[in-house]
Amino acid sequence: MRLCITGTCSQGKSTLIKDFLKEWPQYETPKKTYRKFLKDKWGIKTTKDVQWKILNSMVDELQRHGTDDKVIYDRGPLDNIASTLWAYGKGVDDVDDDFVQKCITIVRETLKHIDIVFYIPITKVAPIQYDTEEFLADKEKGFVDENYRTEIDNILKAIKRDWDINSESKFFDPRDKPAIIEVFGASNERIHLMKSYLDIDGDAIDDTALMTAGEMNQIETVKEQLGITDSQSDAFRNPKGYE
């Protein structure tokens, strides 16, 4: 199983991976990441060159692992393309339409090397305790701000919506695309949600009977309380489409 934690800055991705590895120690996480590869911070100060280096670093790392491996990545191709789309929208550097289309093509193929994306969205009620001190330090240096954080999350939400409803998506091959599962809440709550999809060995639970209707309803209720909606929620609440 090849898993990826995705989300905008300061959503507790690194913390979730630490918690995950305590629960599923049979997994590993790459020691050499694009963060160390680039050495410097990025974000608002990203450039075309930075985005290209990050994407190529991710491709190289993802190709190192196969379906029999158990690995979890801190960010992945969706984070990269979200940042690239943000830069394109802001007119950053020389990020143009040709570059965006080239990146989307690579991301589409690279996503085939991931089995599940666990996405941490910003919600209306967000008990996630992110590292405020680190965020404020990066903000002071001009790497991030609240608008950037929210805008990246909005792009990720749009990509998730595209995954939900668009069979002609540019981002995903409908014949071979990873699952995208939202996780939210405090640390123990996020791990509890992941246990709904992974068994004790860290393998995907593909038998829906392992989750009762009550458990599925509870998850959908929490999602509604946090302001998370998707086509899966709509289908669960109204399976015959009458309302």
C-alpha positions, 0 to 999 in steps of 0.5 A: 500500500502506497499512501499519501497525506495531502493538505494545505500548510499547517494542517497537521500532516507531519503530526498525522504521519507520526501518529500513523506510524505508531499505529501501523509501524510496518509502514515507512516514510521516505527519509529523503523528501523534496523538503530536504531536497530543496533545503529552502522554504517555498510557498508564496515565494514559489517559482516555476523552477521550484515547482518543477524540481518538487514534481520531479523529486516526487516522481523519482520517490514514488517510482521507488516503491511498488504495490507490495511496499508499505509507505506513507508520503508527506504530501504528494502530486496533488499538493504540487499541482495545487501550488502550481495552479495557485502560482498560475492564477497569481501570475507568479514567475513564468508559470504559464498554461503550457507549463501547467498542462505539462505538470497536469499530464505528469501528475495524472500518470504519477497518481497511479503510483498511489493507492490512497490519498488521505486529505486533511481539509480546512473545515468550518470547525477545525480542532486540528492543533497545527504548529502556530509558532512555525506558521507565524515564523514562516508568515513573518518571513513571507513564505505563507499567509492565511490567504495562501493557506485557504486558497491552496485548500480551496484548490484541493477541494476543487480537485477532490470535487473533480475526482468525485463527479468528473469522469473526464477529469484531467487530473485522474485516469478513471481506470487507475486513480487513487482513493481520496479519503478526507480525515479531520478532527483531533489526532485520535479522531483522524486515526480512528477514521483511517481505521475505517479504511485500513486493517490492523496490517495496514491493508485496505479494507475492501469489504464494506460489510466491515463497517455497519450502517450506523458507523457510516452514518456517524462518519457522514454526520461528523462530516456535515458538522464540519462542513464537508460535503461530497458526492459520496455523502449525497449518495449515502444520505439520498441513495435513490435520488428522490430529494 
